[in-house]
Amino acid sequence: MFSWLRFMFYTVRYLRPIQIYSRIKFRLYKPPIDRSTPPNIYTPDGHWKIPVQHKVSLLTQWEFCFLNEKHLLDSPADWDDPGISKLWRYNLHYFDDLNAVNADSRVDWHKELMAKWIRDNPPAIGTGWEPYPTSLRIVNWIKWALSGNELSQESIHSLAIQIRWLAQRLEFHILGNHLIANAKALIFAGLFFKGAEATSWLATGLNILKDEVTEQILSDGGHFERSPMYHQIVLEDLLDLVNITAAFPKLVPEKQLVEWRNTIDIMFYWLQSILHPDREIPFFNDAAFGIVVPFEELREYAVRLGINVDFNSESLINLPKSGYVRVENGVAVGLIDVAPIGPDYLPGHAHADTLSFELSLFGQRVFINSGVSQYGNNLVRQYQRSTIAHNTVGIDGYNSSEVWAGFRVARRAYPKHLEVEKLNSEIKVVCEHDGYTRLPGKCIHKREWIFKEKRLCIIDKITGTYKNAVANFYLHPDIKINEANELMGIFNLAVPSGNNFQVRIKNYDSTSLISSNWHPEFGLSVANKCISIDFSSPEISVSIIWE
């Protein structure tokens, strides 16, 4: 009980007053259901472009696959089955399949699915009426209509009820990407419908987005929650907004439209800077494949909207506001996390991964963080957010930031004294964090990454007193282990193409090659190996050498 109270105190102390007030209001105030006649629909004056098409989730007429998990929709109760994870149920209510690959072939299914949702989900009852899934569903139904499909009168009426409900349930208690999703839905609604009511939806959405884009998108282009996956989600949101404003021209102020386009530009720069050579995101904080379409599809969508997103690659990219560094050194690409875990008042998607990194060699991922396979409040979620699940250093069994429950953080690590230097062919990144100063030994963890020709040296230094420290280096499942000399601290490895590389460790107490799992997608675990290093001395050195 004492630990829970302490965690709660150090969590709540960072919240903004609007979050506390709005949470109380959200729990106590239940707005009335407005079933009045819906507004009329606008006929688009401009051109709606094909948006990104997500993967198919409706396998047969009533069988769905989300998060690598399949379930049937047999009865009204299945919309909110408590035996299925809440995230899966959220996805069921999004209606992403309306705008997925080959959606035209499933139009009849989609019509029946919408009719069934309306019958089975009375207003304000169940998971489907929570603000976030409501926001995504509103957008997907409107996208489906703009793509040449006809909404029934029943669906139009339901859509209006959903929008009115959402307008009174905006997620100011959460903020972040949820509030952007709410605002996006109101803007879609305000453009799709016409009249005074629609104008008020549009104005509310635009006002929220005006403030939130400035707040959430940092000057280096990164989304302030520091999750590459949620960065992609928000980027797609802005692309969709540019798309619908082109379909309904002159209804959104030109100044705000220019701001969105400029923001998209720097967000693409950030995203391209943080990618591995395989053009996919790294696993910092909550990040997984399969939730958002890959970078190239987002880029093609931007091109369809007339937005140029081509940038030149650089050997060193420092993204100081978001806290990530990319180093490209010959066949090596290193992605380094020297970031705060996120905004203090919104760390829900944070992991205790400060000073972790990922590395690709010869175009292949070599060292990877462990990823995320589920949300919720359970031991798996807690492990996946923990320090030991990442390529960094844990001290005395504690996390660098006190991640707890499903989406909470109490005391957190702050990176300090970042140095990024490039001298001739050598690139050096140095940073430390204070996450362990809350422990009796007042420890500081400092890490140096030194990139030289055909070599990366990582030096970990700990000041303060502690019993033991562990540095983990997680290998991608495709990495071949040719030889593992744990006693000597030498590991001979190879990528699938046959190129060899070696890991050599100095000043260690012991090393071991342990079995682990990588979680590249929700609902998916892939066996891999981890080089785990115990050290009692205040400094260890790990050299990664390639040919």
BALUM-126034 format. One record per residue (C-alpha): residue number from 1; residue in one letter; x, y, z. Coordinates in Angstrom, 3 decimals. Each point is the difference from the previous one (the first is absolute). Example, Ala and Ser with C-alpha at 12.3 -4.5 7.8 and 13.67 -1.06 7.14 Angstrom:
<atoms>
ATOM pos code        x        y        z
ATOM   1    A   12.300   -4.500    7.800
ATOM   2    S    1.370    3.440   -0.660
</atoms>
This chain:
<atoms>
ATOM pos code        x        y        z
ATOM   1    M    0.000    0.000    0.000
ATOM   2    F    2.825    2.414    0.873
ATOM   3    S    1.691   -0.640   -3.366
ATOM   4    W   -3.273    0.601   -1.836
ATOM   5    L   -0.562    3.268    1.836
ATOM   6    R    3.558    1.108   -0.723
ATOM   7    F   -0.334   -0.887   -3.685
ATOM   8    M   -3.331    1.817   -0.173
ATOM   9    F    1.424    3.116    1.682
ATOM  10    Y    2.954    0.213   -2.384
ATOM  11    T   -2.341   -0.597   -2.953
ATOM  12    V   -2.719    2.492    0.840
ATOM  13    R    2.412    2.774    0.961
ATOM  14    Y    0.963    0.452   -3.660
ATOM  15    L   -3.547    0.274   -1.363
ATOM  16    R   -1.369    3.272   -1.282
ATOM  17    P   -3.003    1.503    1.784
ATOM  18    I   -2.153   -0.437   -3.106
ATOM  19    Q    0.689   -3.753    0.086
ATOM  20    I   -1.146   -0.305    3.610
ATOM  21    Y   -3.062    2.201   -0.474
ATOM  22    S   -0.951   -1.708   -3.261
ATOM  23    R    0.412   -3.486    1.489
ATOM  24    I   -2.427    0.894    2.801
ATOM  25    K   -2.438    1.484   -2.498
ATOM  26    F    0.393   -2.980   -2.320
ATOM  27    R   -0.961   -2.394    2.796
ATOM  28    L   -2.870    1.989    1.465
ATOM  29    Y   -1.623    1.748   -2.961
ATOM  30    K   -1.924   -2.043   -2.531
ATOM  31    P   -1.271    2.253   -2.802
ATOM  32    P   -3.454   -0.601   -1.475
ATOM  33    I   -0.379   -1.923   -3.237
ATOM  34    D   -0.986    2.275   -2.875
ATOM  35    R   -2.059   -2.014   -2.511
ATOM  36    S   -1.289    2.981   -1.944
ATOM  37    T    0.005    0.082   -3.800
ATOM  38    P    3.531   -0.005   -1.425
ATOM  39    P    1.306    2.973   -1.979
ATOM  40    N    0.066   -0.169   -3.777
ATOM  41    I    3.094   -1.290   -1.750
ATOM  42    Y    2.302    2.158   -2.107
ATOM  43    T    0.815   -0.977   -3.547
ATOM  44    P    3.807    0.227   -0.310
ATOM  45    D    1.202    2.815   -2.264
ATOM  46    G    3.533   -1.382   -0.187
ATOM  47    H    1.669   -3.374   -0.412
ATOM  48    W    0.336   -2.710    2.646
ATOM  49    K    3.213   -1.974   -0.480
ATOM  50    I    0.392   -3.668    0.838
ATOM  51    P    1.298   -0.146    3.599
ATOM  52    V    2.393   -2.635    1.289
ATOM  53    Q   -1.548   -3.443   -0.035
ATOM  54    H    0.530   -2.031    3.127
ATOM  55    K    0.215   -3.777    0.075
ATOM  56    V   -3.195   -2.010   -0.265
ATOM  57    S   -1.574   -0.774    3.371
ATOM  58    L   -3.399   -1.374   -1.114
ATOM  59    L    0.888   -3.548   -1.102
ATOM  60    T   -3.517   -1.323   -0.563
ATOM  61    Q   -3.263    1.838    0.477
ATOM  62    W    0.108   -0.308    3.795
ATOM  63    E    3.573   -1.084    0.713
ATOM  64    F    2.604    2.586    0.984
ATOM  65    C    3.745   -0.075    0.514
ATOM  66    F    1.649    2.721    2.091
ATOM  67    L    3.304   -0.134    1.831
ATOM  68    N    0.673   -3.456   -1.513
ATOM  69    E   -3.086   -1.366    1.756
ATOM  70    K   -3.211   -1.218   -1.668
ATOM  71    H   -3.541    0.090    1.393
ATOM  72    L   -3.530   -0.346   -1.357
ATOM  73    L   -2.779    2.534    0.434
ATOM  74    D   -2.883   -2.381    0.670
ATOM  75    S   -2.214    1.972    2.381
ATOM  76    P   -0.515    3.559    1.276
ATOM  77    A    1.991   -0.878    3.132
ATOM  78    D    3.084   -0.704   -2.129
ATOM  79    W    0.506    3.724   -0.623
ATOM  80    D    1.100    0.306    3.616
ATOM  81    D    1.102   -3.474    1.068
ATOM  82    P    1.929    0.420    3.307
ATOM  83    G    1.978   -3.135   -0.818
ATOM  84    I    1.705    1.844   -2.863
ATOM  85    S    2.581    2.733    0.562
ATOM  86    K   -1.280    3.556   -0.005
ATOM  87    L    2.417    0.986   -2.772
ATOM  88    W   -1.436   -2.743   -2.242
ATOM  89    R   -3.522    1.238    0.776
ATOM  90    Y    1.096    3.561   -0.755
ATOM  91    N    1.162   -1.162   -3.430
ATOM  92    L   -3.313   -1.737   -0.593
ATOM  93    H   -1.770    3.350    0.452
ATOM  94    Y    2.421    2.007   -2.178
ATOM  95    F   -1.361   -1.354   -3.341
ATOM  96    D    3.454    0.211   -1.608
ATOM  97    D   -0.959   -2.664   -2.537
ATOM  98    L   -2.310    2.475   -1.737
ATOM  99    N    3.134    1.623   -1.403
ATOM 100    A    2.330   -2.999   -0.139
ATOM 101    V    1.594   -1.784   -2.948
ATOM 102    N   -2.609   -1.117   -2.578
ATOM 103    A   -2.809    1.502    2.089
ATOM 104    D   -2.144    0.297   -3.146
ATOM 105    S   -0.394   -3.784   -0.042
ATOM 106    R   -1.555    0.054    3.483
ATOM 107    V   -2.460    2.901   -0.377
ATOM 108    D   -3.074   -2.151    0.675
ATOM 109    W    1.641   -1.392    3.155
ATOM 110    H    0.835    3.519    1.101
ATOM 111    K   -3.586    1.184   -0.426
ATOM 112    E   -1.312   -2.890    2.065
ATOM 113    L    2.727    0.526    2.586
ATOM 114    M   -0.949    3.649    0.476
ATOM 115    A   -3.671   -0.927    0.320
ATOM 116    K    0.864   -2.677    2.544
ATOM 117    W    2.155    2.410    2.013
ATOM 118    I   -2.889    2.480    0.194
ATOM 119    R   -2.429   -2.718    1.137
ATOM 120    D    2.347   -1.557    2.557
ATOM 121    N    1.616    3.116    1.492
ATOM 122    P   -2.575    2.413    1.433
ATOM 123    P    1.343    3.513    0.627
ATOM 124    A    2.408    0.548    2.881
ATOM 125    I    0.193   -3.683    0.972
ATOM 126    G    3.131   -2.130   -0.218
ATOM 127    T    3.568    0.216   -1.261
ATOM 128    G   -1.055    1.170   -3.442
ATOM 129    W   -1.267    3.299    1.364
ATOM 130    E    3.222    0.955    1.753
ATOM 131    P    1.404    3.160   -1.617
ATOM 132    Y    3.019   -1.534   -1.731
ATOM 133    P   -1.738   -2.818   -1.919
ATOM 134    T   -2.889    2.370   -0.686
ATOM 135    S    2.424    2.484   -1.563
ATOM 136    L    1.605   -2.611   -2.252
ATOM 137    R   -3.338   -1.464   -1.025
ATOM 138    I   -1.411    3.415   -0.963
ATOM 139    V    3.016    0.614   -2.228
ATOM 140    N   -0.171   -3.470   -1.584
ATOM 141    W   -3.714    0.260   -0.795
ATOM 142    I    0.537    3.411   -1.627
ATOM 143    K    3.062   -1.226   -1.924
ATOM 144    W   -2.067   -2.935   -1.267
ATOM 145    A   -2.729    2.386   -1.203
ATOM 146    L    2.517    2.328   -1.678
ATOM 147    S    1.490   -2.990   -1.834
ATOM 148    G   -3.225   -0.426   -1.971
ATOM 149    N   -2.187   -2.045    2.355
ATOM 150    E   -3.459    1.040    1.136
ATOM 151    L   -0.835    0.208    3.688
ATOM 152    S   -3.530   -1.111    0.852
ATOM 153    Q   -2.308    2.510    1.690
ATOM 154    E    0.271   -2.116    3.128
ATOM 155    S    3.801    0.249   -0.127
ATOM 156    I   -0.089    3.770   -0.574
ATOM 157    H   -2.295    0.427    3.000
ATOM 158    S    2.248   -2.213    2.139
ATOM 159    L    3.053    1.934   -1.178
ATOM 160    A   -1.562    3.261    1.167
ATOM 161    I   -0.817   -1.510    3.403
ATOM 162    Q    3.592   -1.226    0.337
ATOM 163    I    1.421    3.416   -0.892
ATOM 164    R   -2.260    1.821    2.456
ATOM 165    W    0.991   -2.457    2.727
ATOM 166    L    3.707    0.359   -0.774
ATOM 167    A   -0.230    3.813    0.038
ATOM 168    Q   -0.977   -0.260    3.678
ATOM 169    R    2.545   -2.716    0.882
ATOM 170    L    3.289    1.426   -1.251
ATOM 171    E    3.011   -1.574    1.674
ATOM 172    F    1.524    2.948    1.808
ATOM 173    H    0.644   -2.382    2.907
ATOM 174    I    2.459   -1.885   -2.221
ATOM 175    L    1.189    2.609   -2.552
ATOM 176    G    2.718   -1.060   -2.473
ATOM 177    N   -0.782   -2.052   -3.091
ATOM 178    H   -3.513   -0.775    1.327
ATOM 179    L   -0.962    3.665   -0.090
ATOM 180    I    1.355    0.336   -3.543
ATOM 181    A   -2.174   -2.977   -1.016
ATOM 182    N   -3.041    1.702    1.595
ATOM 183    A    0.711    3.276   -1.807
ATOM 184    K    0.556   -1.777   -3.309
ATOM 185    A   -3.408   -1.699    0.283
ATOM 186    L   -1.723    3.333    0.690
ATOM 187    I    1.720    1.598   -3.004
ATOM 188    F   -1.028   -2.905   -2.249
ATOM 189    A   -3.556    0.330    1.307
ATOM 190    G   -0.054    3.790   -0.376
ATOM 191    L    1.061   -0.262   -3.637
ATOM 192    F   -2.153   -3.006   -0.938
ATOM 193    F   -3.199    1.524    1.413
ATOM 194    K   -1.232    3.565   -0.487
ATOM 195    G   -1.920    2.517    2.015
ATOM 196    A    0.467    1.748    3.339
ATOM 197    E    0.511   -3.198    1.991
ATOM 198    A    2.677   -1.264   -2.381
ATOM 199    T    1.693    3.407    0.062
ATOM 200    S    0.291   -0.265    3.785
ATOM 201    W    1.581   -3.458   -0.264
ATOM 202    L    2.495    1.316   -2.526
ATOM 203    A    0.882    3.035    2.119
ATOM 204    T    0.539   -2.128    3.108
ATOM 205    G    2.228   -2.459   -1.845
ATOM 206    L    2.053    2.730   -1.633
ATOM 207    N    0.495    1.853    3.287
ATOM 208    I    1.170   -3.145    1.778
ATOM 209    L    2.329   -0.963   -2.821
ATOM 210    K    1.486    3.482   -0.207
ATOM 211    D    1.206   -0.289    3.582
ATOM 212    E    0.844   -3.709   -0.037
ATOM 213    V    2.147   -0.005   -3.143
ATOM 214    T    2.132    2.737    1.523
ATOM 215    E    0.150   -1.842    3.327
ATOM 216    Q    0.527   -3.541   -1.244
ATOM 217    I    2.295    0.341   -3.007
ATOM 218    L    3.446    1.049    1.159
ATOM 219    S    2.246    2.327   -1.967
ATOM 220    D    2.086   -2.924   -1.317
ATOM 221    G   -3.175   -1.634   -1.383
ATOM 222    G   -0.471   -2.707    2.636
ATOM 223    H   -3.260   -0.690    1.778
ATOM 224    F    0.363    0.864    3.661
ATOM 225    E   -1.003   -3.451    1.306
ATOM 226    R    3.323   -1.301   -1.433
ATOM 227    S   -1.554   -3.116   -1.511
ATOM 228    P    0.842   -0.545   -3.690
ATOM 229    M   -3.275   -1.886   -0.431
ATOM 230    Y   -2.160    2.797    1.388
ATOM 231    H    2.017    2.469   -2.052
ATOM 232    Q   -1.153   -1.941   -3.080
ATOM 233    I   -3.599    0.006    1.228
ATOM 234    V   -0.059    3.778    0.449
ATOM 235    L    1.748    0.489   -3.339
ATOM 236    E   -2.707   -2.018   -1.754
ATOM 237    D   -2.619    2.083    1.841
ATOM 238    L    1.444    3.219   -1.431
ATOM 239    L    0.216   -1.488   -3.492
ATOM 240    D   -3.681   -0.962    0.212
ATOM 241    L   -0.866    3.533    1.073
ATOM 242    V    1.825    1.482   -2.989
ATOM 243    N   -1.885   -2.470   -2.180
ATOM 244    I   -3.488    0.887    1.218
ATOM 245    T    0.651    3.750   -0.081
ATOM 246    A    0.881   -0.393   -3.677
ATOM 247    A   -3.317   -1.793   -0.523
ATOM 248    F   -1.837    2.864    1.728
ATOM 249    P    2.103    3.017   -0.944
ATOM 250    K   -0.155    3.469    1.562
ATOM 251    L   -1.647   -1.211    3.226
ATOM 252    V    3.263   -0.242    1.969
ATOM 253    P    2.104    3.174    0.403
ATOM 254    E    2.947   -0.003   -2.377
ATOM 255    K    2.365    0.909    2.828
ATOM 256    Q   -0.892   -3.164    1.920
ATOM 257    L    0.266   -2.151   -3.114
ATOM 258    V    3.501    1.384   -0.652
ATOM 259    E    0.899   -0.811    3.604
ATOM 260    W   -1.148   -3.601   -0.453
ATOM 261    R    2.050   -0.384   -3.183
ATOM 262    N    3.109    1.461    1.631
ATOM 263    T   -0.485   -2.302    2.980
ATOM 264    I   -0.369   -3.001   -2.285
ATOM 265    D    3.272    0.971   -1.661
ATOM 266    I    2.028    0.022    3.222
ATOM 267    M   -1.771   -3.109    1.300
ATOM 268    F    1.091   -1.891   -3.106
ATOM 269    Y    3.554    1.244    0.517
ATOM 270    W   -0.054   -1.307    3.560
ATOM 271    L   -1.547   -3.321   -0.990
ATOM 272    Q    2.459   -0.602   -2.824
ATOM 273    S    2.846    0.856    2.371
ATOM 274    I   -1.057   -2.613    2.551
ATOM 275    L   -0.501   -2.943   -2.398
ATOM 276    H    2.185   -3.072   -0.323
ATOM 277    P    1.329   -0.839   -3.484
ATOM 278    D   -3.026   -2.298   -0.430
ATOM 279    R   -2.077    3.239    0.079
ATOM 280    E   -1.886   -1.025    3.124
ATOM 281    I   -0.099    1.578    3.450
ATOM 282    P    2.167   -0.898    3.009
ATOM 283    F   -1.445   -1.304    3.275
ATOM 284    F    0.215    2.930    2.377
ATOM 285    N   -2.894    0.385    2.454
ATOM 286    D   -3.271   -1.492   -1.273
ATOM 287    A    0.845   -0.895   -3.579
ATOM 288    A   -1.028   -2.930   -2.171
ATOM 289    F   -0.399   -0.922   -3.639
ATOM 290    G   -3.437   -0.463   -1.522
ATOM 291    I   -1.908    2.798    1.743
ATOM 292    V    0.849    2.672   -2.560
ATOM 293    V    0.942   -0.588   -3.618
ATOM 294    P    3.757    0.067   -0.741
ATOM 295    F    1.860    3.217   -0.752
ATOM 296    E   -0.035   -0.482   -3.767
ATOM 297    E   -3.804   -0.168   -0.097
ATOM 298    L   -0.262    3.151    2.086
ATOM 299    R    2.470    1.657   -2.375
ATOM 300    E   -2.026   -1.040   -3.061
ATOM 301    Y   -3.144    1.385    1.635
ATOM 302    A    1.753    3.324    0.552
ATOM 303    V    1.060    0.061   -3.657
ATOM 304    R   -3.624   -0.542   -1.064
ATOM 305    L   -0.853    3.054    2.076
ATOM 306    G    2.702    2.059   -1.708
ATOM 307    I    2.429   -0.041    2.946
ATOM 308    N    3.678   -0.590   -0.765
ATOM 309    V    1.670   -2.117    2.704
ATOM 310    D    3.388   -0.935   -1.487
ATOM 311    F    3.021    0.777    2.160
ATOM 312    N    3.702   -0.643   -0.297
ATOM 313    S    1.583   -2.494    2.379
ATOM 314    E    2.676    1.233    2.390
ATOM 315    S    2.656   -1.845    1.985
ATOM 316    L   -1.032    1.725    3.240
ATOM 317    I   -3.487    1.242    0.857
ATOM 318    N   -0.633    1.440    3.436
ATOM 319    L   -3.649    0.513    0.923
ATOM 320    P    0.579    1.958    3.210
ATOM 321    K   -3.555    0.932    0.964
ATOM 322    S   -1.369   -3.532   -0.210
ATOM 323    G    3.279   -1.556    1.146
ATOM 324    Y    1.082   -2.439   -2.693
ATOM 325    V    3.254   -0.255   -1.941
ATOM 326    R    0.593   -1.875   -3.243
ATOM 327    V    3.523   -0.951   -1.032
ATOM 328    E    0.753   -1.496   -3.408
ATOM 329    N    3.547   -1.335   -0.169
ATOM 330    G    0.651   -2.062   -3.107
ATOM 331    V   -2.096   -3.172    0.283
ATOM 332    A   -1.069    0.904    3.546
ATOM 333    V   -3.081    1.997    0.995
ATOM 334    G   -0.380    0.772    3.684
ATOM 335    L   -3.171    1.451    1.554
ATOM 336    I    0.589    1.390    3.481
ATOM 337    D   -2.539    0.912    2.688
ATOM 338    V    1.140    2.993    2.047
ATOM 339    A   -3.578    1.188    0.457
ATOM 340    P   -2.201    0.741    2.966
ATOM 341    I   -2.712   -2.633    0.260
ATOM 342    G   -2.561    2.485   -1.316
ATOM 343    P   -1.845    3.061    1.257
ATOM 344    D   -0.158   -0.128    3.786
ATOM 345    Y   -3.781    0.213    0.030
ATOM 346    L   -0.451   -2.757   -2.617
ATOM 347    P    2.451   -2.933    0.319
ATOM 348    G   -2.572   -2.727   -0.735
ATOM 349    H    1.941   -1.501   -2.922
ATOM 350    A    3.402    0.307    1.671
ATOM 351    H    2.381   -2.852    0.679
ATOM 352    A    2.901    0.086    2.450
ATOM 353    D    2.388   -0.025   -2.962
ATOM 354    T    2.164    3.088    0.569
ATOM 355    L    3.431   -0.312   -1.695
ATOM 356    S   -1.049   -3.049   -1.984
ATOM 357    F    0.900   -0.373   -3.672
ATOM 358    E   -0.610   -2.108   -3.088
ATOM 359    L    2.529   -0.920   -2.682
ATOM 360    S   -0.140   -1.249   -3.574
ATOM 361    L    2.986   -1.440   -1.874
ATOM 362    F    0.110   -0.802   -3.735
ATOM 363    G   -3.663    1.068   -0.257
ATOM 364    Q   -1.097   -2.481    2.678
ATOM 365    R   -1.255    0.744    3.494
ATOM 366    V    2.497   -1.372    2.482
ATOM 367    F   -0.777    1.446    3.444
ATOM 368    I   -3.657    0.659    0.776
ATOM 369    N   -2.068    1.018    2.993
ATOM 370    S   -2.568   -2.610    0.990
ATOM 371    G   -3.106    1.775   -1.354
ATOM 372    V   -3.591   -0.227    1.174
ATOM 373    S   -2.594   -2.727   -0.538
ATOM 374    Q   -2.897    1.199    2.143
ATOM 375    Y   -1.479    2.773    2.106
ATOM 376    G   -1.808   -0.411    3.290
ATOM 377    N    1.081   -0.346    3.623
ATOM 378    N    1.836   -3.319    0.288
ATOM 379    L    3.448   -1.481    0.519
ATOM 380    V    0.733   -0.262   -3.736
ATOM 381    R   -0.725    3.689   -0.528
ATOM 382    Q    2.092    0.908    3.036
ATOM 383    Y    2.934   -2.047   -1.268
ATOM 384    Q   -0.155    1.471   -3.483
ATOM 385    R    0.162    3.526    1.448
ATOM 386    S    2.854   -0.891    2.359
ATOM 387    T    3.645    0.980   -0.291
ATOM 388    I    1.180   -3.610   -0.285
ATOM 389    A   -2.052   -0.420   -3.213
ATOM 390    H    2.160    2.628   -1.751
ATOM 391    N    3.572    0.478   -1.146
ATOM 392    T    1.085    1.999    3.021
ATOM 393    V    1.118   -0.422    3.631
ATOM 394    G   -2.083   -1.048    2.982
ATOM 395    I    1.221    0.493    3.568
ATOM 396    D   -0.904   -2.221    2.970
ATOM 397    G   -3.113   -1.270   -1.749
ATOM 398    Y   -1.621    3.434   -0.293
ATOM 399    N   -1.368    1.784   -3.055
ATOM 400    S    1.603    3.267   -1.065
ATOM 401    S   -3.507    1.512    0.037
ATOM 402    E   -2.706   -1.332    2.297
ATOM 403    V   -2.366   -1.413   -2.603
ATOM 404    W   -3.020   -1.623    1.599
ATOM 405    A   -3.511   -1.202   -0.777
ATOM 406    G   -0.715    0.092   -3.724
ATOM 407    F    0.712    3.627   -0.888
ATOM 408    R    1.375    1.740    3.058
ATOM 409    V    3.380    1.307    1.093
ATOM 410    A    0.944    1.313    3.441
ATOM 411    R    3.555    1.302    0.397
ATOM 412    R    1.728    0.188   -3.345
ATOM 413    A    3.484    0.242   -1.502
ATOM 414    Y    1.155    3.253   -1.556
ATOM 415    P    2.883   -0.076   -2.513
ATOM 416    K    2.746    2.542    0.657
ATOM 417    H    3.237    1.374   -1.415
ATOM 418    L   -0.508   -1.203   -3.570
ATOM 419    E    3.039    0.361   -2.258
ATOM 420    V   -0.078   -0.782   -3.711
ATOM 421    E    3.322    0.383   -1.811
ATOM 422    K    1.282   -0.800   -3.453
ATOM 423    L    3.741    0.117   -0.544
ATOM 424    N    1.275   -1.243   -3.354
ATOM 425    S   -1.202   -3.616   -0.277
ATOM 426    E   -0.905   -0.343    3.706
ATOM 427    I   -3.425    0.790    1.444
ATOM 428    K   -0.514    0.102    3.738
ATOM 429    V   -3.253    0.238    1.956
ATOM 430    V    0.124    0.369    3.792
ATOM 431    C   -2.897    0.302    2.435
ATOM 432    E   -0.958   -0.861    3.558
ATOM 433    H   -3.218   -0.245    1.981
ATOM 434    D   -1.050    0.437    3.612
ATOM 435    G   -2.678   -2.685    0.207
ATOM 436    Y    1.855   -1.970    2.652
ATOM 437    T    0.772    2.919    2.292
ATOM 438    R   -3.210   -0.849    1.863
ATOM 439    L    1.749   -3.170    1.259
ATOM 440    P    2.125    0.035    3.185
ATOM 441    G    3.240   -0.085   -2.036
ATOM 442    K   -0.956    3.111   -2.038
ATOM 443    C    1.267   -1.594   -3.211
ATOM 444    I    0.526    1.818   -3.290
ATOM 445    H    0.184   -2.037   -3.208
ATOM 446    K    2.161    1.489   -2.739
ATOM 447    R    0.327   -1.568   -3.449
ATOM 448    E    2.300    0.786   -2.907
ATOM 449    W   -0.476   -1.210   -3.570
ATOM 450    I    3.182    0.404   -2.080
ATOM 451    F   -0.350   -0.808   -3.694
ATOM 452    K    3.270   -0.623   -1.806
ATOM 453    E    0.868   -1.714   -3.255
ATOM 454    K   -1.553   -3.485    0.131
ATOM 455    R   -0.521    0.243    3.751
ATOM 456    L   -2.401    1.268    2.645
ATOM 457    C    1.217    0.236    3.573
ATOM 458    I   -2.569    0.410    2.785
ATOM 459    I    1.297    1.015    3.420
ATOM 460    D   -2.248   -0.122    3.049
ATOM 461    K    1.042    1.815    3.160
ATOM 462    I   -1.818    0.006    3.336
ATOM 463    T    0.754    2.409    2.815
ATOM 464    G   -1.435   -0.637    3.458
ATOM 465    T   -0.368   -3.226    1.950
ATOM 466    Y   -1.939   -3.079   -1.062
ATOM 467    K    0.040   -3.779    0.384
ATOM 468    N   -0.182   -1.041   -3.617
ATOM 469    A   -0.637    1.416   -3.431
ATOM 470    V   -1.134   -1.760   -3.176
ATOM 471    A    0.384    1.141   -3.593
ATOM 472    N   -2.139   -1.820   -2.574
ATOM 473    F    0.591   -0.153   -3.749
ATOM 474    Y   -2.938   -1.654   -1.782
ATOM 475    L    0.733   -1.671   -3.333
ATOM 476    H   -2.422   -0.067   -2.908
ATOM 477    P   -1.405   -3.535   -0.533
ATOM 478    D    1.688   -0.247   -3.413
ATOM 479    I    3.501    0.450    1.408
ATOM 480    K    2.071   -3.194   -0.181
ATOM 481    I    2.203   -0.870    2.967
ATOM 482    N    3.156   -1.595   -1.341
ATOM 483    E    1.815   -0.181    3.326
ATOM 484    A   -0.768    1.218    3.533
ATOM 485    N    2.895    0.056    2.460
ATOM 486    E   -1.760    1.280    3.094
ATOM 487    L    3.069   -0.428    2.201
ATOM 488    M    2.132    2.180   -2.287
ATOM 489    G   -2.816    2.431   -0.813
ATOM 490    I    0.348   -0.602   -3.756
ATOM 491    F   -2.936   -0.714   -2.313
ATOM 492    N    0.454   -0.726   -3.719
ATOM 493    L   -3.170    0.755   -1.918
ATOM 494    A   -1.286    0.343   -3.555
ATOM 495    V   -2.892    1.645   -1.838
ATOM 496    P   -2.105   -2.100   -2.440
ATOM 497    S    1.999    1.260   -2.996
ATOM 498    G    3.087   -1.689    1.501
ATOM 499    N    1.855    3.122    1.135
ATOM 500    N    1.715   -0.593    3.318
ATOM 501    F    0.380    2.224    3.022
ATOM 502    Q    1.310   -0.437    3.511
ATOM 503    V   -0.934    1.231    3.473
ATOM 504    R    2.888    0.354    2.474
ATOM 505    I   -0.597    0.977    3.625
ATOM 506    K    2.510    1.374    2.511
ATOM 507    N   -0.100    0.502    3.791
ATOM 508    Y   -3.002   -2.265    0.535
ATOM 509    D   -0.811   -2.186    2.966
ATOM 510    S   -1.729   -2.628   -2.160
ATOM 511    T   -1.721   -0.276   -3.356
ATOM 512    S   -2.691   -2.373   -1.183
ATOM 513    L   -2.027   -0.666   -3.105
ATOM 514    I   -3.604   -0.362    1.141
ATOM 515    S   -3.238   -0.872   -1.744
ATOM 516    S   -2.509    2.798   -0.423
ATOM 517    N   -2.852    1.176   -2.204
ATOM 518    W   -0.448    2.876   -2.422
ATOM 519    H   -3.470    1.494   -0.417
ATOM 520    P   -0.091    1.758   -3.388
ATOM 521    E   -3.812    0.067   -0.153
ATOM 522    F   -2.888   -0.102    2.421
ATOM 523    G   -0.856   -3.616    0.722
ATOM 524    L    3.314   -1.282   -1.355
ATOM 525    S    3.096   -1.358    1.756
ATOM 526    V    3.103   -1.200   -1.856
ATOM 527    A    2.798   -1.883    1.739
ATOM 528    N    3.364    1.758    0.055
ATOM 529    K    3.176    0.195    2.073
ATOM 530    C    1.397    2.618    2.349
ATOM 531    I    3.595    0.639    0.996
ATOM 532    S   -0.298    0.804    3.699
ATOM 533    I    2.937    1.564    1.841
ATOM 534    D    0.355    0.147    3.779
ATOM 535    F    2.512    2.492    1.275
ATOM 536    S    1.052    0.985    3.477
ATOM 537    S    2.699    2.435   -1.079
ATOM 538    P   -1.136    3.545   -0.790
ATOM 539    E    0.766   -0.263   -3.729
ATOM 540    I   -0.344   -2.534   -2.812
ATOM 541    S    0.829    0.225   -3.685
ATOM 542    V   -1.771   -1.796   -2.842
ATOM 543    S    1.543    0.071   -3.470
ATOM 544    I   -2.004   -0.994   -3.070
ATOM 545    I    2.381   -0.686   -2.876
ATOM 546    W   -0.926   -0.782   -3.581
ATOM 547    E    1.941   -0.856   -3.135
</atoms>
